[in-house]
Amino acid sequence: MIEIHITVDGCRYRVNADAVTDVSLPLDFHGGQPRHFGAPPASARPLRSNGFVGDTRAGGSCNCEVLTLIPHCNGTHTESVGHVISGATSVAALATEGLIPALLLSVPTRHAESCAESADPLPLPGDRLVTAAALREAAERAGNSPQAGLVIRTLPNDEGKRSRDYGAGDLPPYLSTEAADLIVSWGVRHLLVDLPSLDRTHDQGRLTGHRRFWGLSQTGVSTTVAERADATITEMIFVPDAVADGLYALSLQIAPFVTDAAPSRPLLFALEAT
């Protein structure tokens, strides 16, 4: 039997490999799936080439599908700073640590017009925000200090997140400017959210939350070096209600695509104090 122990904030923990939660969303290429920004669903079709058909139901010798997806819009994915600047910044080179100390927080969203926080561009009536105030309150309840990984579960935490088309109906919540700045001040390097984006769906192309998280100026797509170029953002996760807020070991498994975003499978391992 192999045991793994990690030390976090001077305390020693055993990583419980039998208590692991996969917070990625399964991407069903033939069924319901989450998507964003009006993108088409991820899809699959049999490979057809030189008389070969990759479908046993159509007489093929084996199944071989051609998959079409947009990582930023179809399912759980992890992004690098290359999402918002010019130049190749591959997400495959990031989050190479085996286990990352991570704090899971449940955060209620707030109506923008009823809180003292804002966003850029200014929120519109009906917008809901993940606020710095709510993050602070959740961290106090959890009783743990911020870690390199931060996992945000927004409330209410409905099962519809598993297959929602975020291009239809009400706009999803997003981070206030103050929340993005707080997360940076906490030293978070790997941010995971159950939202389709840190930013408002239609934000005039500003991507303020993304840019502040990566330490970029508010405008431009130049290859200027980001202050936090090693940081990652993971969007469209789902954390079941049964998983309690608190400290975990995060294994951030990213498909090795040499591009700015790729499908990912974040795993949260329970920790036991020793």
C-alpha positions as CSV (number, residue, x, y, z in Angstrom):
1,M,0.0,0.0,0.0
2,I,1.3,3.4,-1.0
3,E,0.7,6.4,1.3
4,I,1.1,10.0,0.3
5,H,1.6,12.7,2.8
6,I,1.8,16.5,2.2
7,T,2.5,19.4,4.5
8,V,0.3,22.5,4.2
9,D,0.8,25.6,6.4
10,G,3.0,23.6,8.7
11,C,0.5,20.8,9.2
12,R,1.0,17.2,7.9
13,Y,-1.8,15.5,6.1
14,R,-2.4,12.1,4.5
15,V,-3.9,12.1,1.1
16,N,-6.9,9.8,1.1
17,A,-6.7,8.2,-2.4
18,D,-10.0,6.4,-1.7
19,A,-11.9,9.7,-1.2
20,V,-11.4,11.5,-4.5
21,T,-14.0,13.6,-6.3
22,D,-13.8,14.2,-10.0
23,V,-15.1,17.8,-10.5
24,S,-15.0,17.7,-14.3
25,L,-18.1,17.4,-16.4
26,P,-18.4,14.3,-18.6
27,L,-18.7,15.5,-22.2
28,D,-21.3,13.4,-24.0
29,F,-20.7,13.8,-27.7
30,H,-24.0,12.2,-28.4
31,G,-26.1,13.7,-25.6
32,G,-26.7,16.6,-23.3
33,Q,-23.6,18.7,-22.5
34,P,-22.7,22.2,-21.2
35,R,-21.8,24.9,-23.6
36,H,-21.2,28.6,-23.7
37,F,-21.2,31.7,-25.9
38,G,-23.5,30.3,-28.6
39,A,-21.0,27.6,-29.6
40,P,-22.4,24.5,-31.2
41,P,-22.4,21.3,-29.2
42,A,-19.3,19.1,-29.3
43,S,-20.0,16.4,-31.8
44,A,-18.7,13.1,-33.1
45,R,-18.9,11.3,-36.4
46,P,-17.3,8.1,-37.8
47,L,-14.0,8.4,-39.6
48,R,-14.5,7.7,-43.3
49,S,-11.3,7.3,-45.4
50,N,-10.3,5.2,-48.4
51,G,-13.3,2.9,-48.1
52,F,-12.9,2.5,-44.3
53,V,-15.8,3.5,-42.0
54,G,-15.1,3.8,-38.3
55,D,-18.5,2.5,-37.2
56,T,-19.2,-1.1,-36.5
57,R,-23.0,-0.4,-36.9
58,A,-22.2,0.6,-40.5
59,G,-20.1,-2.5,-41.3
60,G,-16.8,-1.2,-40.1
61,S,-14.3,-3.4,-38.4
62,C,-13.9,-1.1,-35.4
63,N,-15.2,2.2,-34.1
64,C,-13.1,5.3,-34.8
65,E,-14.7,8.7,-34.3
66,V,-13.7,12.2,-35.4
67,L,-14.4,14.5,-32.5
68,T,-15.2,18.2,-32.9
69,L,-15.1,20.5,-29.9
70,I,-14.3,24.0,-28.8
71,P,-12.3,23.7,-25.5
72,H,-13.3,27.2,-24.3
73,C,-17.0,26.5,-24.8
74,N,-17.6,22.8,-24.6
75,G,-17.3,21.3,-21.1
76,T,-14.6,21.5,-18.4
77,H,-11.4,23.1,-19.6
78,T,-8.3,24.8,-18.4
79,E,-6.8,28.0,-19.9
80,S,-3.5,29.7,-20.0
81,V,-2.7,33.4,-20.4
82,G,-2.5,32.6,-24.1
83,H,-6.3,33.0,-24.1
84,V,-6.0,36.8,-24.0
85,I,-2.6,37.6,-25.5
86,S,-0.9,37.0,-28.8
87,G,1.8,34.4,-29.0
88,A,2.0,30.7,-28.2
89,T,1.4,30.1,-24.5
90,S,0.5,26.4,-24.2
91,V,-1.6,25.2,-21.3
92,A,0.1,21.8,-21.6
93,A,3.2,23.3,-19.9
94,L,1.4,24.5,-16.8
95,A,0.1,22.9,-13.6
96,T,2.8,20.2,-13.7
97,E,2.8,19.7,-10.0
98,G,1.5,16.3,-9.0
99,L,-0.7,17.6,-6.1
100,I,-1.6,21.2,-5.4
101,P,-3.0,22.3,-2.0
102,A,-6.5,23.7,-2.8
103,L,-9.3,25.4,-0.8
104,L,-12.9,24.7,-1.8
105,L,-15.3,27.5,-1.0
106,S,-19.1,27.7,-1.5
107,V,-20.1,31.2,-2.5
108,P,-23.6,32.6,-2.9
109,T,-23.8,35.0,-5.8
110,R,-25.2,38.6,-5.3
111,H,-27.4,40.8,-7.4
112,A,-25.0,43.5,-8.7
113,E,-27.4,46.3,-7.9
114,S,-27.6,45.3,-4.2
115,C,-23.9,45.0,-3.4
116,A,-21.1,47.6,-3.2
117,E,-18.8,45.8,-5.7
118,S,-18.6,46.4,-9.4
119,A,-17.2,45.1,-12.7
120,D,-15.7,46.4,-16.0
121,P,-17.9,47.1,-17.9
122,L,-20.4,48.1,-15.4
123,P,-23.0,45.4,-14.5
124,L,-26.4,45.6,-16.0
125,P,-29.7,45.2,-14.1
126,G,-30.2,41.5,-13.2
127,D,-26.5,40.6,-13.3
128,R,-25.2,38.4,-10.5
129,L,-21.7,38.6,-9.1
130,V,-19.3,36.5,-7.2
131,T,-18.0,39.1,-4.7
132,A,-14.9,39.6,-2.7
133,A,-17.1,39.9,0.4
134,A,-18.7,36.6,-0.2
135,L,-15.3,34.9,-0.8
136,R,-14.0,36.3,2.5
137,E,-17.0,35.1,4.4
138,A,-16.7,31.6,2.9
139,A,-13.0,31.5,3.7
140,E,-13.7,32.4,7.3
141,R,-16.4,29.7,7.6
142,A,-14.0,27.1,6.1
143,G,-11.4,28.0,8.7
144,N,-8.5,27.4,6.3
145,S,-6.0,29.9,4.8
146,P,-5.9,30.5,1.0
147,Q,-3.8,28.1,-1.0
148,A,-2.3,27.8,-4.5
149,G,-5.5,26.3,-5.7
150,L,-9.0,27.8,-5.2
151,V,-12.1,26.0,-6.1
152,I,-15.3,28.1,-6.2
153,R,-18.7,26.4,-6.0
154,T,-21.4,29.0,-6.6
155,L,-24.7,28.8,-4.8
156,P,-27.4,27.7,-5.6
157,N,-25.6,24.6,-6.8
158,D,-28.2,23.1,-9.1
159,E,-27.7,19.9,-11.2
160,G,-28.5,21.9,-14.4
161,K,-24.8,23.0,-14.4
162,R,-24.0,19.6,-15.8
163,S,-25.6,20.2,-19.1
164,R,-26.7,23.9,-19.3
165,D,-26.6,25.8,-22.6
166,Y,-25.3,29.1,-21.2
167,G,-26.2,30.9,-24.4
168,A,-29.9,30.6,-23.6
169,G,-31.8,32.4,-20.9
170,D,-30.3,34.5,-18.1
171,L,-26.7,35.3,-18.2
172,P,-24.5,33.3,-15.8
173,P,-22.9,35.0,-12.7
174,Y,-19.3,36.3,-13.0
175,L,-16.5,37.7,-10.8
176,S,-16.6,41.3,-9.5
177,T,-13.4,43.3,-10.1
178,E,-12.9,43.2,-6.3
179,A,-13.2,39.4,-6.3
180,A,-10.6,39.0,-9.0
181,D,-8.2,41.3,-7.1
182,L,-8.8,39.4,-3.8
183,I,-8.0,36.1,-5.4
184,V,-4.7,37.5,-6.8
185,S,-3.9,38.9,-3.4
186,W,-4.4,35.5,-1.8
187,G,-1.7,34.1,-4.1
188,V,-4.0,31.7,-6.0
189,R,-2.2,30.2,-9.0
190,H,-4.9,27.7,-10.1
191,L,-8.5,29.0,-10.1
192,L,-11.4,26.6,-10.7
193,V,-15.0,27.8,-11.1
194,D,-18.3,26.2,-11.9
195,L,-19.1,29.1,-14.2
196,P,-18.6,29.2,-18.0
197,S,-16.4,32.2,-17.6
198,L,-14.8,34.5,-15.0
199,D,-16.3,37.4,-17.0
200,R,-19.7,38.6,-18.2
201,T,-20.7,36.8,-21.4
202,H,-21.0,40.0,-23.4
203,D,-18.4,42.3,-21.9
204,Q,-17.2,44.3,-24.9
205,G,-14.2,42.1,-25.2
206,R,-12.6,43.3,-22.0
207,L,-12.2,40.0,-20.1
208,T,-11.4,42.0,-17.0
209,G,-11.4,39.1,-14.6
210,H,-9.1,37.0,-16.8
211,R,-6.7,39.9,-17.3
212,R,-6.5,40.9,-13.7
213,F,-5.9,37.3,-12.7
214,W,-3.0,36.9,-15.1
215,G,-1.5,40.3,-14.1
216,L,-2.1,42.0,-17.5
217,S,-3.1,45.6,-18.3
218,Q,-6.7,46.1,-19.1
219,T,-6.3,46.5,-22.8
220,G,-4.3,45.1,-25.7
221,V,-3.4,41.6,-26.9
222,S,0.4,42.2,-27.2
223,T,2.9,39.6,-26.1
224,T,3.8,41.7,-23.1
225,V,5.0,39.4,-20.3
226,A,2.2,38.6,-17.9
227,E,3.0,39.0,-14.2
228,R,1.3,35.6,-13.5
229,A,2.0,33.7,-16.7
230,D,2.2,30.4,-14.8
231,A,-1.4,30.7,-13.5
232,T,-4.3,28.7,-14.9
233,I,-8.1,29.2,-15.0
234,T,-10.4,26.2,-15.1
235,E,-14.0,26.8,-16.0
236,M,-17.2,24.7,-16.1
237,I,-16.5,22.3,-13.2
238,F,-19.2,20.9,-11.0
239,V,-18.7,20.2,-7.2
240,P,-21.4,18.0,-5.7
241,D,-23.1,19.2,-2.5
242,A,-21.8,16.2,-0.6
243,V,-18.2,17.6,-0.9
244,A,-17.6,19.9,2.1
245,D,-15.8,23.2,2.0
246,G,-12.2,23.1,3.2
247,L,-8.7,21.9,2.3
248,Y,-8.0,19.3,-0.4
249,A,-5.2,18.1,-2.6
250,L,-5.9,19.0,-6.2
251,S,-4.7,16.9,-9.2
252,L,-5.2,19.1,-12.2
253,Q,-5.1,16.8,-15.2
254,I,-4.9,18.7,-18.5
255,A,-5.0,17.1,-21.9
256,P,-1.5,17.8,-23.5
257,F,-2.8,20.0,-26.3
258,V,-0.3,22.6,-27.4
259,T,-2.8,25.4,-27.4
260,D,-4.1,28.0,-25.0
261,A,-6.9,25.8,-23.6
262,A,-7.6,22.1,-23.3
263,P,-10.2,19.8,-21.8
264,S,-9.2,18.9,-18.2
265,R,-10.1,16.6,-15.4
266,P,-9.5,18.2,-11.9
267,L,-9.6,15.7,-9.0
268,L,-10.0,16.7,-5.4
269,F,-8.5,14.3,-2.8
270,A,-9.6,14.5,0.8
271,L,-6.9,15.2,3.4
272,E,-6.6,13.6,6.8
273,A,-4.6,15.3,9.5
274,T,-1.8,13.2,10.9
